[in-house]
């Protein structure tokens, strides 16, 4: 009877203990990862270049196409840049820009507070939602600029109050409707769990309802921000003696066309700045939401 054959042991050649493996000749070198601070700087610079690439191309195209323009309504971009400092780097910052931004901030914040304050009870109560839904659908279908002459009839249009009311009413509906959807989408399992643990109503409202609805609320607030800028300008076109909208109209009526274009550029820069501030606030306010989604996806 033959003895069983012993399994053959195969020795795998490899680097000795303590030795460093070297890549084979001709093999591409494996890049080493950058230090974390340097990698963060590189990533931020990459995002900055990606964000500024298209605006730089558009400005270059505008500069080239308008360089030889002789039209009074389409001045060269070089002329617009030339008159920009004298137009806006003086007293107009305090007499026109800051009042417009102040009215926009007050109207927008009022819309956020009122919209979220009304959305929570409407979203939690099916009866209240059934009563108010037809009226909300009616008012949301009305274009916000149509509200300007209506408000002027009731409040007049001198001073900042009617302009703030216009911005607030125009921004209210996207915030209200999106927050209602957010309140309705809160997980019922979490709500039942909170009730089983006898959480106080204030704790449930703050930690469950408002936090659960915050992603939808921020979506509505982002939509409302662009509406606020539009209504800020439109509200200043009627019986206003200061503000960005009124100044642009005065330039147009006085045939100061390069100055009028500078006002349009200022409006664009204001919109970009507001968008950046909003993204920063949203980034920190919804950090928990991004972490939860990454955990669900196993990232």
C-alpha positions in Angstrom: 0.0 0.0 0.0 1.5 3.2 -1.2 1.9 6.1 1.2 -0.1 9.2 0.6 1.7 11.8 -1.4 2.6 14.9 0.6 1.3 18.2 -0.9 3.9 20.1 -2.6 4.8 23.4 -0.9 5.2 26.3 -3.4 7.4 29.1 -2.2 6.4 32.5 -3.3 9.3 34.8 -4.0 9.0 38.1 -2.4 11.0 40.8 -0.7 12.8 39.9 2.4 11.7 41.2 5.7 12.6 44.9 6.0 13.3 45.2 2.2 11.5 47.6 0.0 9.8 46.3 -3.1 11.0 48.1 -6.2 8.9 48.4 -9.4 9.9 46.4 -12.3 11.9 48.0 -15.1 9.7 50.0 -17.4 6.7 49.9 -15.0 5.0 53.3 -14.3 5.7 54.8 -11.0 2.9 54.8 -8.5 2.1 58.4 -7.5 2.1 59.1 -3.8 -0.9 60.8 -2.2 -0.5 64.4 -1.4 -0.5 65.6 2.2 -4.0 66.4 3.4 -3.6 70.3 3.6 -2.0 70.4 0.2 -4.7 68.1 -1.3 -7.3 70.4 0.1 -5.7 73.5 -1.4 -5.4 71.7 -4.8 -9.0 70.7 -4.7 -10.1 74.2 -3.8 -8.0 75.7 -6.6 -9.5 73.2 -9.1 -13.0 74.2 -8.1 -12.1 77.9 -8.4 -10.6 77.4 -11.8 -13.7 75.4 -12.9 -16.0 78.1 -11.6 -14.2 81.0 -13.2 -13.4 79.4 -16.6 -16.8 80.0 -18.2 -17.2 83.6 -16.9 -13.6 84.4 -18.2 -14.5 83.0 -21.6 -17.7 85.0 -21.8 -16.0 88.3 -20.7 -13.3 87.7 -23.3 -15.9 87.1 -26.1 -17.8 90.3 -25.0 -14.6 92.3 -24.9 -13.6 91.2 -28.4 -17.0 91.5 -30.0 -17.7 95.0 -28.6 -14.2 96.4 -29.1 -15.0 98.2 -32.4 -18.7 98.9 -31.6 -19.9 102.4 -32.4 -23.5 101.8 -31.3 -24.6 104.1 -28.4 -26.6 101.2 -27.0 -23.8 98.6 -27.2 -20.7 100.4 -25.9 -17.3 98.6 -25.8 -16.7 96.7 -22.7 -13.5 98.7 -22.2 -15.6 101.8 -21.9 -17.9 100.1 -19.3 -15.0 99.0 -17.2 -13.5 102.6 -17.4 -16.6 104.3 -16.0 -17.4 101.5 -13.4 -15.2 102.9 -10.5 -16.4 106.4 -10.8 -20.0 105.2 -11.0 -20.1 102.8 -8.0 -17.1 103.3 -5.8 -18.4 106.6 -4.4 -21.5 107.6 -2.5 -23.8 105.3 -4.5 -22.7 102.4 -2.3 -24.4 104.0 0.6 -27.3 105.7 -1.2 -28.2 103.0 -3.7 -26.6 99.6 -3.1 -26.9 99.3 0.7 -30.6 100.4 0.8 -31.5 97.8 -1.9 -29.6 95.1 0.0 -31.3 96.1 3.3 -34.8 95.9 1.8 -33.9 92.5 0.2 -32.6 91.1 3.4 -35.6 92.2 5.5 -38.1 91.0 3.0 -36.4 87.7 2.4 -35.9 86.9 6.1 -39.6 87.8 6.8 -40.6 85.4 4.0 -38.4 82.6 5.6 -39.8 83.1 9.1 -43.5 83.4 8.0 -43.2 80.6 5.4 -41.7 78.1 7.9 -44.0 79.2 10.7 -47.1 78.5 8.6 -45.7 75.4 6.9 -45.2 73.4 10.1 -48.9 73.4 11.3 -50.2 73.0 7.8 -47.9 70.1 7.1 -48.8 68.4 10.3 -52.5 68.8 10.1 -54.4 67.1 7.2 -57.5 69.1 7.9 -55.7 72.4 7.9 -53.9 71.4 4.7 -57.1 70.5 3.0 -58.6 73.9 3.9 -55.7 76.0 2.8 -54.4 74.1 -0.2 -56.9 75.7 -2.8 -55.9 79.2 -1.7 -52.2 78.4 -1.7 -52.4 77.0 -5.2 -54.3 80.1 -6.4 -51.8 82.6 -5.0 -48.7 80.6 -6.1 -50.0 80.9 -9.7 -50.0 84.7 -9.6 -46.7 86.1 -11.0 -44.9 88.1 -8.2 -44.3 91.3 -10.4 -48.1 91.6 -10.7 -48.2 92.3 -6.9 -46.3 95.6 -7.3 -49.2 97.8 -8.6 -51.6 96.1 -6.2 -49.5 96.9 -3.2 -49.0 100.4 -4.5 -52.8 100.9 -4.5 -53.1 100.0 -0.8 -49.9 101.2 0.7 -48.6 103.8 -1.7 -45.1 103.3 -3.0 -43.0 105.8 -1.2 -40.5 104.5 1.4 -39.2 101.1 2.0 -42.2 99.4 3.5 -44.2 98.6 0.3 -40.9 97.3 -1.3 -40.3 95.0 1.6 -43.9 93.8 1.4 -43.5 93.0 -2.3 -40.3 91.0 -1.7 -41.9 89.1 1.2 -45.0 88.2 -0.7 -43.1 87.0 -3.7 -40.6 84.9 -1.7 -43.2 83.4 0.6 -44.8 80.8 -1.7 -41.8 78.7 -2.7 -40.6 78.5 0.9 -44.1 77.7 2.3 -44.9 75.0 -0.3 -41.5 73.3 -0.2 -41.5 73.3 3.6 -45.0 71.8 3.8 -43.7 68.9 1.5 -40.7 68.5 3.8 -42.9 68.3 6.9 -45.1 65.7 5.3 -42.1 63.6 4.2 -40.7 63.2 7.8 -40.4 59.4 8.4 -43.4 58.2 10.4 -41.2 55.5 12.1 -39.1 58.3 13.6 -42.2 60.2 14.7 -43.7 57.1 16.4 -40.3 56.4 18.0 -40.1 59.9 19.4 -43.6 59.5 20.8 -42.7 56.2 22.5 -39.8 57.9 24.2 -42.2 60.7 25.3 -40.2 63.5 23.8 -41.5 66.9 24.5 -43.3 68.7 21.7 -40.6 71.4 21.6 -37.9 68.7 21.2 -39.9 66.9 18.5 -40.5 70.1 16.7 -36.9 71.2 16.7 -35.0 67.9 16.4 -37.4 65.9 14.3 -39.9 68.1 12.3 -37.8 71.1 11.5 -34.6 69.1 10.9 -36.4 66.5 8.8 -38.0 69.3 6.7 -34.8 71.4 6.4 -33.6 69.9 3.0 -36.9 70.8 1.3 -37.0 74.2 3.1 -33.6 75.1 1.8 -34.7 74.1 -1.7 -37.6 76.6 -1.4 -35.3 79.2 0.1 -32.9 78.9 -2.8 -35.7 79.5 -5.3 -37.0 82.4 -3.2 -33.5 84.1 -3.2 -33.6 84.5 -7.0 -37.1 85.8 -6.8 -36.1 88.3 -4.1 -33.4 89.8 -6.4 -35.9 90.2 -9.2 -38.5 91.8 -7.0 -35.9 94.1 -5.4 -35.2 95.6 -8.8 -38.8 95.7 -10.0 -40.1 97.3 -6.8 -37.5 100.1 -7.2 -38.8 101.0 -10.7 -41.9 102.6 -9.3 -41.7 105.9 -7.5 -38.3 105.2 -6.0 -35.6 107.8 -5.6 -32.8 105.4 -4.6 -31.8 101.8 -5.1 -30.2 99.8 -7.8 -33.3 99.5 -9.9 -34.1 103.2 -9.7 -30.5 104.1 -10.6 -30.4 101.9 -13.6 -33.6 103.5 -14.9 -32.2 107.0 -14.3 -29.1 106.1 -16.3 -31.3 104.7 -19.1 -33.5 107.8 -19.2 -30.5 110.1 -19.2 -28.9 108.1 -22.1 -25.9 107.2 -19.8 -25.7 103.8 -21.4 -22.2 102.7 -20.2 -23.3 103.6 -16.6 -26.5 101.6 -17.2 -24.5 98.6 -18.1 -22.4 99.0 -15.0 -25.6 98.8 -13.0 -26.5 95.5 -14.7 -23.1 94.2 -13.9 -23.5 95.2 -10.2 -26.8 93.3 -10.1 -25.1 90.2 -11.4 -22.3 90.5 -8.9 -24.8 90.9 -6.1 -26.6 87.7 -7.3 -23.3 85.8 -7.3 -22.4 87.0 -3.8 -25.8 86.1 -2.4 -25.6 82.6 -4.0 -22.1 82.0 -2.4 -23.4 83.1 1.1 -26.4 80.9 0.7 -24.3 77.9 -0.3 -22.0 78.4 2.8 -25.0 78.5 5.1 -26.6 75.5 3.4 -23.3 73.6 3.6 -23.1 73.9 7.4 -26.8 73.7 8.1 -27.2 70.4 6.1 -24.0 68.7 7.1 -25.9 66.1 9.0 -28.0 65.4 5.9 -25.0 64.8 3.7 -23.5 62.6 6.3 -26.7 60.5 6.5 -26.9 60.1 2.7 -23.2 59.1 2.5 -23.8 56.5 5.3 -26.8 55.1 3.5 -24.7 54.8 0.3 -21.8 53.3 2.1 -19.4 56.2 1.1 
